[in-house]
Amino acid sequence: MLENQDFNELVSILENEMKTTLIFLEILHEEREILTQGQINDLDKVVADKAKIIDELEAINEQRSQYL
């Protein structure tokens, strides 16, 4: 069973994961809008933002995995 401090750290990690996932979903919606409107010139920034968030989610996953 998790100690109180470990539990609080895990909750913090999960909250961060949820916030980051919501940001990722916003980026996906933005990417969909760009693609459906044919605004290909705007795609580079969105793809870069998406890659950055994916890296953050991978790091969060590693942190979370330490507790499971």
C-alpha positions as CSV (number, residue, x, y, z in Angstrom):
1,M,0.0,0.0,0.0
2,L,1.2,3.5,-0.7
3,E,2.4,5.8,2.0
4,N,0.6,9.1,2.4
5,Q,3.4,11.1,0.7
6,D,3.6,8.6,-2.1
7,F,-0.2,8.7,-2.5
8,N,-0.1,12.5,-2.7
9,E,2.7,12.4,-5.3
10,L,0.7,9.9,-7.4
11,V,-2.4,12.1,-7.2
12,S,-0.3,15.0,-8.3
13,I,1.1,13.0,-11.2
14,L,-2.4,11.9,-12.3
15,E,-3.7,15.4,-12.1
16,N,-0.8,16.6,-14.3
17,E,-1.4,13.7,-16.7
18,M,-5.1,14.7,-17.0
19,K,-4.2,18.4,-17.7
20,T,-1.6,17.5,-20.2
21,T,-4.0,15.0,-21.9
22,L,-6.6,17.8,-22.2
23,I,-4.0,20.1,-23.8
24,F,-3.2,17.2,-26.2
25,L,-6.8,16.9,-27.1
26,E,-7.1,20.6,-27.8
27,I,-4.1,20.4,-30.1
28,L,-5.7,17.4,-31.9
29,H,-8.9,19.5,-32.4
30,E,-6.8,22.4,-33.7
31,E,-4.9,20.0,-36.1
32,R,-8.2,18.6,-37.4
33,E,-9.5,22.2,-38.1
34,I,-6.3,23.1,-39.9
35,L,-6.5,19.9,-42.0
36,T,-10.2,20.2,-42.8
37,Q,-9.8,23.9,-43.8
38,G,-6.7,23.2,-45.9
39,Q,-4.5,25.6,-44.0
40,I,-1.4,23.5,-44.5
41,N,0.9,26.4,-43.7
42,D,-0.3,26.4,-40.1
43,L,0.4,22.7,-39.6
44,D,4.1,22.9,-38.7
45,K,3.4,24.7,-35.4
46,V,0.7,22.3,-34.4
47,V,2.8,19.3,-35.2
48,A,5.6,20.7,-33.1
49,D,3.3,21.4,-30.2
50,K,1.9,17.9,-30.5
51,A,5.3,16.4,-30.4
52,K,6.2,18.4,-27.3
53,I,3.0,17.3,-25.5
54,I,3.6,13.7,-26.5
55,D,7.1,13.9,-24.9
56,E,5.5,15.3,-21.7
57,L,3.0,12.5,-21.6
58,E,5.7,9.9,-22.0
59,A,7.6,11.4,-19.1
60,I,4.5,11.5,-17.0
61,N,3.8,7.9,-17.9
62,E,7.2,6.9,-16.6
63,Q,6.6,8.8,-13.3
64,R,3.2,7.1,-12.9
65,S,4.6,3.7,-13.6
66,Q,7.0,4.0,-10.7
67,Y,4.0,3.9,-8.4
68,L,2.1,1.0,-10.0
